[in-house]
Amino acid sequence: MPFSKAQLDQYENDGYVSPIDVLKPAEIAACRASLEAIEAQNGGQLLPAQRPKSHLLFKWLDDLIRDPRVLDPIEELIGPNILCWNTIFWIKDAHSETFVSWHQDNTYWGLSSDKVLTAWLALSPARVENGCMRVMPGTHKGNTLHHEDRFHDDNMLTRGQEITAGVDDSRAAYMPLEPGQMSIHNYRTAHASGPNLGSDRRIGVSMHFMPADTQQVVGDWDSAALVRGVDPNRSFEHTPRVSCDLDPAVLEFQAKAAQAINAIVYSGAAVNTAKL
Ligand SMILES: O=C(O)CCC(=O)C(=O)O
């Protein structure tokens, strides 16, 4: 269903829109089962190198970034020619202190467009008590806020980057989601999330979409999936399609693509704490 005028206004003025129904209960249960089967092979967790560019590891995710239920809303916001730059798992175990500090993603992704956005899909309940995401309405419009790297073991962000001033937590809007729902926020919108106080894991996957004329201005080489329309610029190498989970024909490409993103997001950082 197309966005209502109120939803389009909210995205324009506040920098986010949520919740959007995407997958049915049986579909989302199958996605979670596939994820947890791969986690079980590694002692119950994804390897650090399996978090980014995960559409190159999971067939359902490579399909999902092309699913009209995801892409139709994205097209309304950024136009018909769409690349998916990255897909990342955000998993907080039950009763965990894991958090995400206030940040804006345009500060470290090296992407030239202001229109880049994140669609975040819940594979399990992401309610306030589970540490769902919250956003600071309107921050996508102003200047980028000042960030500092504050590496912290419980912070899911690569370098613990955190806005040092200019966000007032009491003005934040929460984006609670039920399994199968997604939120969308512009990548300039400041966002954060707290610990998971619930008894189930909070599992989300973010899908980062951008207009096809976007350029990578930090890394020499980068990749993206062409998921709709055309890409005359070809600034990003198009990611191959996968035919099964952990497709042996694509594993080498995924490792290279994840390392390229890792180098981009740590560019200028004092240390690289990723264990890729
Ligand atoms: O999952 C979270 O709590 C934060 C995710 C996030 O920062 C992002 O998708 O950009």
The ligand as a Tripos MOL2 file, in Angstrom:
@<TRIPOS>MOLECULE
LIG
   10     9     1     0     0
SMALL
NO_CHARGES

@<TRIPOS>ATOM
      1 O1         19.8450   -2.0180   15.8340 O.co2     1 LIG1
      2 C1         20.0420   -0.9590   16.4340 C.2       1 LIG1
      3 O2         19.6660   -0.7880   17.5750 O.co2     1 LIG1
      4 C2         20.7350    0.1880   15.7330 C.3       1 LIG1
      5 C3         20.8430   -0.0260   14.2550 C.3       1 LIG1
      6 C4         21.5350    1.0840   13.5370 C.2       1 LIG1
      7 O3         22.2480    1.8770   14.1030 O.2       1 LIG1
      8 C5         21.3490    1.1760   12.0990 C.2       1 LIG1
      9 O4         20.6380    0.3460   11.4980 O.co2     1 LIG1
     10 O5         21.9010    2.1240   11.4820 O.co2     1 LIG1
@<TRIPOS>BOND
     1     1     2 2
     2     2     3 1
     3     2     4 1
     4     4     5 1
     5     5     6 1
     6     6     7 2
     7     6     8 1
     8     8     9 2
     9     8    10 1
@<TRIPOS>SUBSTRUCTURE
     1 LIG1         1 GROUP 0 **** ****
